[in-house]
């Protein structure tokens, strides 16, 4: 029985499900989840991430990780963790670029958080020279000081949509219209998660909240406060909480109906960085940013590095523009750093 038919059977038996439950099933169902059995990246896949655009992205993230490790006092050992590592491209580029940093590679204990079997195979190939430990959950990474990287991971975590109705809120759910999956509405107990600046929104306003993202950032922040370290989170979305629905699907680099053939397309939404900042600070961590990806990479020195690469790579100017231009990834993507409160301002977040 297909995932779509199993979801329909579940709805008939128990009623409409949340967007979060639908998204989780479509992306991580053990049998047909989008990320479980496929490699979605690249021209032959459904989308392209920054590490696949150019090696310079991963190299600069590696430099950021090494500087953060030095700011931590160069602990040996420490956990270098990537959550949602794709094909392993970012980590491979980061490690290659930092091999000359004294003591850095010796101190690394490399941990990857991944659920996709096909992607794990690609990561194993990309990092064949490194002993890697894989985990399904961030919570499974052993204790100790850590530098944590997450590029385009948070957008894959499930969301819920609330719609202003009169003086209260309703939730957009997934139900059935006839025999087809369709959006329906029902009561919600999540109104307390509506950002303060949107609490008095006009009727008809849609607000997206993500208990799953809040939980991950809370877990990460509490770990960094208790055990030391820094985390870099990069994703697409506004720097502060905004109204509007961004629940969407991508298939073969084109928009796709999120409710059509679940498990065959990437389902995602914009990340609310205001939500992340509030969660991290509530857990006692220091938060830096958000900063647009373009400005962040500029501060890390992307232009001189790109100029050197352009001498042997004619595609470098185009790749640079894609990563930093204001109408491409430069402002569509944001970066924030979450750190132990005693650490100095991380690289790229200087004012």
QUIFEN-V77569 format. One line per field, one symbol per residue. ss: DSSP state (H for helix, E for strand, - for the rest). phi: phi as a letter, one per 20 degrees, with the letter a starting at -180 (. if undefined). psi: psi as a letter, one per 40 degrees, with the letter a starting at -180 (. if undefined). A space follows every 50 residues. Layout:
# QUIFEN-V77569
ss->???
phi->???
psi->???
This chain:
# QUIFEN-V77569
ss->--HHHHHHHHHHHH--EEHHHHHHHHHH------------E-----E--H HHH-HHHHHHHHHHHHHHHHH------EEEEEE-----HHHHHHHHH--- ---HHHHEEEEEE---HHHHHHHHHH-----EEEE--HHH-----EEEEE E--HHH---EEEEEE--EEEEEEEEEE--EEEEEEEE---HHH--HHH-- -----EEEE-HHHHHHHHHHHHHHHHH-EEEEEEEE-----------EEE E--EEE---------EEE----HHHHHHHHHH---EEEEEEEHHHHHHH- -HHHHHHHHH-----HHHHHHHHH----HHHHEEEEEEE----------- -
phi->.ffffffffffffcngdfgfffffffecggecfgefccdeenfeddbcdg fefaffffffffffffffffffnlfcebeeccdmelenfgfffffffdfe fgmfffefdecddbdefffgffffffdfecfdddcecgfefgfpgbdddb dldffeefccddcfcmeccddfcdcccmddfbfccbfcddffefggfdfd ffgnfdcdccgffgfffffffffffednpbcddcadqffcfcfpecgbcc blmcfbfgeelgodcfdbbfeeffffffffffeneeccnfcggffgfffe nffffffffffccfefgffffffcffecfgdfdcccddcfgeffffgndf e
psi->hidddddddddddeiiiidddddddddehddeidedeiheiideadihid dedidddddddddddddddddeefihiihhhhhfebeeddddddddeeee hhedddehhhhhhiehddddddddddfdeihihiidideehiiiiihhhh hfddeeiiiihihhhbeaiihhihaihbeihihiiiiieedeehideedf iiiehhhhigddddddddddddddddeiaiihhhiiiieihiiihehiih hfeiiihdehgheeihhiiihgddddddddddeeiihhaihiddddddde fddddddddedeheeddddddddeidebedediihihhiideiihiheei .
